[in-house]
Structure formats: structure tokens, C-alpha cells
Amino acid sequence: MLNNIGLPGLLLIAVVVLVLFGRGKISSLMGEVGKGITAFKKGVKDGTQELEDNSADARDVTPAEEKDKA
């Protein structure tokens, strides 16, 4: 159904959205979307950094008896 919208269909949808919501609403909405994307990227970066920090601090806590068996 949505496979063959094409450029004219996308332009028509964009015009209808612009008429319904107005330029101001769309502008503020895109600003919020941008802030959300920035926050998501920062969260992913912080999570990756935390995992790297934890893996550097990891140490073997296996009891000595089990190390000898292995």
C-alpha cells in the first residue's frame, strides 16, 4: 500500500500537514525531535562508556579451589 507513494504523494502529505498544523507547530515539533535524538545519542554514548569502564575494572573472583580444578 505504501510502497508506491512517490514524490508527488509525499509533497501532498507535507502540504496537508503544513496546512493542518501551521509552520510554528511543526517548527517546535522538529525542535523537540532534535532534542530527543541528541539525548538518545548522549545516553548511548554514556552507556557505552560505562560498559567500557566496568569491563576495565572486571577481575577474576573465582575461588582458588575452582581455578585448580579447571
C-alpha distances in whole Angstrom, upper triangle without the diagonal:
4,6,7,8,12,15,15,12,14,17,16,15,18,21,19,20,23,24,24,25,28,29,31,29,26,29,31,27,27,30,30,27,29,32,30,29,33,34,31,33,36,36,35,37,40,39,39,42,44,43,45,48,48,47,50,52,52,55,56,57,58,61,64,65,61,61,64,62,59
4,6,6,9,12,13,10,11,14,14,13,15,18,17,18,21,22,22,23,25,26,28,26,23,26,27,24,23,27,27,24,26,29,27,26,29,31,28,29,33,33,32,34,37,36,36,40,41,40,42,45,45,45,48,50,49,53,54,55,56,60,62,63,60,60,63,61,58
4,6,8,12,13,11,12,15,16,15,17,20,20,20,23,25,25,26,28,28,30,28,25,28,30,26,25,29,29,25,27,30,28,27,30,32,29,30,34,34,32,35,37,36,36,40,41,40,42,45,45,45,48,50,49,52,54,55,56,60,62,63,59,59,62,61,58
4,6,9,10,9,10,13,14,14,16,18,19,20,22,24,24,25,27,27,30,29,25,28,30,27,26,30,30,27,28,32,30,29,32,34,32,32,36,36,35,37,40,39,39,42,44,43,45,48,48,48,51,53,52,56,57,59,60,63,66,66,63,63,66,64,61
4,7,8,5,7,10,10,10,13,15,15,16,18,20,20,22,23,24,27,25,22,25,27,24,23,27,27,24,26,29,28,27,30,32,30,31,35,35,34,36,39,39,39,42,43,43,44,47,48,48,50,53,53,56,57,59,60,64,66,67,64,63,67,65,62
4,6,6,6,9,10,11,13,15,16,17,19,20,21,23,24,24,27,26,22,24,27,25,23,27,27,25,26,29,28,27,30,32,31,31,35,35,34,36,39,39,39,42,44,43,44,47,48,48,50,53,53,56,58,60,61,65,67,68,65,64,67,66,63
4,5,5,6,9,10,10,12,14,15,16,18,20,21,21,21,24,24,20,22,25,23,21,25,26,23,24,28,28,26,29,31,30,30,34,35,34,36,39,39,39,41,44,43,44,47,49,49,51,53,53,57,59,61,62,66,68,69,66,65,69,68,64
4,5,5,6,9,10,11,12,14,15,17,18,20,20,20,24,23,20,22,25,24,22,26,27,25,26,30,29,28,31,34,33,33,36,37,37,39,42,42,42,45,47,46,48,50,52,52,54,56,56,60,62,64,65,69,71,72,69,69,72,71,68
4,5,5,6,9,10,11,12,14,15,17,18,19,20,23,22,19,22,24,22,21,25,26,23,25,29,28,27,30,32,31,32,35,36,35,37,40,40,40,43,45,45,46,49,50,50,53,55,55,58,60,62,63,67,69,70,67,67,70,69,66
4,5,5,6,9,10,11,12,14,15,16,17,17,20,19,16,18,21,19,18,21,22,20,21,25,24,23,26,29,27,28,31,32,32,34,37,37,37,40,42,42,43,46,47,47,49,51,52,55,57,59,60,64,67,68,65,64,68,67,63
4,5,5,6,9,10,10,12,14,15,15,15,19,18,15,17,20,19,18,21,23,21,22,26,25,25,27,30,29,30,33,34,34,36,38,39,39,42,44,44,45,48,49,49,51,54,54,58,60,61,63,67,69,71,68,67,70,70,67
4,5,5,6,9,10,11,12,14,15,16,19,18,16,18,21,20,19,23,24,22,24,27,27,27,29,32,31,32,35,36,36,38,40,41,41,44,46,46,47,50,51,52,54,56,56,60,62,63,65,68,71,72,69,69,72,71,68
4,5,5,6,9,10,11,12,13,14,17,16,13,16,19,17,16,20,21,19,21,24,24,24,27,29,28,29,32,33,33,35,37,38,38,41,43,43,45,47,48,49,51,53,53,57,59,60,62,65,68,69,66,66,69,68,65
4,6,5,6,9,10,11,11,11,14,14,11,13,16,14,14,17,19,17,19,22,22,22,24,27,26,27,30,31,31,33,36,36,37,39,41,42,43,45,47,47,50,51,52,56,58,59,61,65,67,69,66,65,69,68,65
4,5,5,6,9,10,10,11,14,14,12,14,17,16,16,19,21,20,21,25,25,25,27,29,29,31,33,34,35,37,39,40,41,43,44,45,47,49,50,51,53,55,56,59,61,63,65,68,71,73,69,69,73,72,69
4,5,5,6,9,10,12,15,14,12,15,17,16,17,20,21,20,22,25,25,25,28,30,30,31,34,35,35,37,39,40,41,43,45,46,47,49,50,51,54,55,56,59,62,63,64,68,71,72,69,69,73,72,69
4,5,5,6,8,9,12,10,9,12,14,12,13,16,17,16,19,21,21,22,25,26,26,28,30,31,32,34,36,36,38,40,41,42,44,46,47,48,50,52,52,56,58,59,61,65,68,69,66,66,70,69,66
4,6,6,5,6,9,9,7,10,13,12,13,16,17,17,19,21,22,22,25,27,27,29,31,32,33,35,37,37,39,41,42,43,45,47,48,49,51,53,54,57,60,61,63,66,69,71,68,68,71,71,68
4,6,6,8,11,11,10,13,15,15,16,19,20,20,22,24,25,26,28,30,30,32,34,35,36,38,40,41,42,44,46,47,48,50,51,53,55,56,57,61,63,64,66,69,72,74,71,71,75,74,71
4,6,9,11,10,10,13,15,14,16,18,19,19,22,23,24,25,27,29,29,31,33,34,35,37,39,39,41,43,44,45,47,49,50,51,53,55,55,59,61,62,64,68,71,72,69,69,73,72,69
4,7,8,6,7,10,11,10,12,15,15,16,18,20,20,22,24,25,26,28,30,31,32,34,36,37,38,40,41,43,45,46,47,49,51,52,53,56,59,60,62,65,68,70,67,67,71,70,67
4,6,6,6,9,10,11,13,15,16,17,19,20,21,23,25,26,27,29,31,32,33,35,37,38,39,41,42,44,45,47,48,50,52,53,54,58,60,61,64,67,70,72,69,69,72,72,69
4,6,5,6,9,10,11,12,14,15,16,18,20,21,23,24,26,27,29,30,32,33,35,36,38,39,41,42,44,45,47,48,50,51,53,56,59,60,62,66,69,71,68,67,71,71,68
4,6,5,6,9,10,11,12,14,15,17,19,20,21,23,24,26,27,29,31,32,33,35,36,38,39,41,42,43,45,47,48,50,51,55,58,59,61,64,67,69,67,66,70,70,67
4,5,5,6,9,10,11,12,14,15,17,18,20,21,23,24,26,27,29,30,32,33,35,36,37,39,41,42,43,45,47,48,49,53,55,56,59,62,65,67,64,64,68,68,65
4,6,5,6,9,10,10,12,14,15,16,18,20,21,23,24,26,27,29,30,31,33,35,36,37,39,40,42,43,45,47,48,51,54,55,57,61,64,66,63,62,66,66,63
4,5,5,6,9,10,11,13,14,15,17,19,20,21,23,24,26,27,29,30,32,33,35,36,38,39,41,42,44,45,47,50,53,54,57,60,63,65,62,62,66,66,63
4,5,5,6,9,10,11,12,14,15,17,18,20,21,23,25,26,27,29,30,32,33,35,36,37,39,41,42,43,45,49,51,52,55,58,61,63,61,60,64,64,61
4,5,5,6,9,10,11,12,14,15,17,19,20,21,23,24,26,27,29,30,31,33,35,36,37,39,41,42,43,47,50,51,53,56,59,61,58,58,62,62,59
4,5,5,6,9,10,10,12,14,15,17,18,20,21,23,24,26,27,29,30,32,33,35,36,38,39,41,42,46,48,50,52,55,58,60,57,57,61,60,58
4,5,5,6,9,10,11,12,14,16,17,18,20,21,23,24,26,27,29,30,32,33,35,36,38,39,41,44,47,48,51,54,57,59,57,56,60,60,57
4,5,5,6,9,10,10,12,14,15,16,18,20,21,22,24,26,27,29,30,31,33,35,36,37,39,42,45,46,49,52,55,57,54,54,58,58,55
4,5,5,6,9,10,10,12,14,15,17,18,20,21,23,24,26,27,29,30,31,33,35,36,37,41,44,45,47,51,53,55,53,52,56,56,53
4,5,5,6,9,10,11,12,14,15,17,18,20,21,23,24,26,27,29,30,32,33,35,36,40,43,44,47,50,53,55,52,52,55,55,53
4,5,5,6,9,10,11,12,14,15,16,18,20,21,22,24,26,27,28,30,32,33,34,38,41,42,45,48,51,53,51,50,54,54,51
4,5,5,6,9,10,10,12,14,15,16,18,20,21,22,24,26,27,29,30,32,33,36,39,40,43,46,49,51,48,48,52,52,49
4,5,5,6,9,10,11,12,14,15,17,18,20,21,23,24,26,27,29,30,32,35,38,39,42,45,48,50,47,47,50,50,47
4,5,5,6,9,10,11,12,14,15,16,18,20,21,22,24,26,27,29,30,34,37,38,41,44,47,49,47,46,50,50,47
4,6,5,6,9,10,10,12,14,15,16,18,20,21,22,24,26,27,28,32,35,36,39,42,45,47,45,44,48,48,45
4,5,5,6,9,10,10,12,14,15,17,18,20,21,23,24,26,27,31,33,34,37,40,43,45,42,42,46,46,43
4,5,5,6,9,10,11,12,14,15,17,18,20,21,23,25,26,30,32,34,36,40,42,45,42,41,45,45,42
4,5,5,6,9,10,10,12,14,15,16,18,20,21,23,24,28,31,32,35,39,41,43,41,40,44,44,42
4,5,5,6,9,10,10,12,14,15,16,18,20,21,22,26,29,30,33,36,39,41,39,38,42,42,39
4,5,5,6,9,10,11,12,14,15,17,18,20,21,25,27,29,31,35,37,39,37,36,40,40,37
4,5,5,6,9,10,11,12,14,15,17,19,20,24,27,28,31,35,37,39,37,36,39,40,37
4,5,5,6,9,10,10,12,14,15,17,18,22,25,26,29,33,35,38,35,35,38,39,36
4,5,5,6,9,10,11,12,14,15,16,20,23,24,27,30,33,35,33,32,36,36,34
4,5,5,6,9,10,11,12,14,15,19,22,24,26,30,32,34,32,31,34,35,32
4,5,5,6,9,10,11,13,14,18,21,23,26,29,31,34,32,31,34,35,33
4,5,5,6,9,10,11,12,16,19,20,23,27,29,32,30,29,32,33,31
4,5,5,6,9,10,10,14,17,19,21,25,27,29,27,26,30,30,28
4,5,5,6,9,10,14,17,19,21,25,27,30,27,26,29,30,28
4,6,5,6,9,12,16,18,21,24,26,29,27,26,29,30,28
4,5,5,6,10,13,15,18,21,23,26,24,23,26,28,25
4,5,5,9,11,14,16,20,22,24,22,21,24,25,23
4,6,8,12,14,17,20,22,25,23,21,25,26,24
4,6,10,12,15,18,20,23,22,20,24,25,23
4,7,9,12,15,17,20,18,17,20,22,20
4,6,9,12,14,17,15,14,17,19,17
4,6,9,10,13,12,10,14,15,14
4,6,9,12,10,10,13,15,14
4,6,8,7,7,10,11,11
4,6,6,7,9,10,11
4,6,5,6,9,10
4,5,5,7,9
4,5,5,6
4,5,5
4,6
4
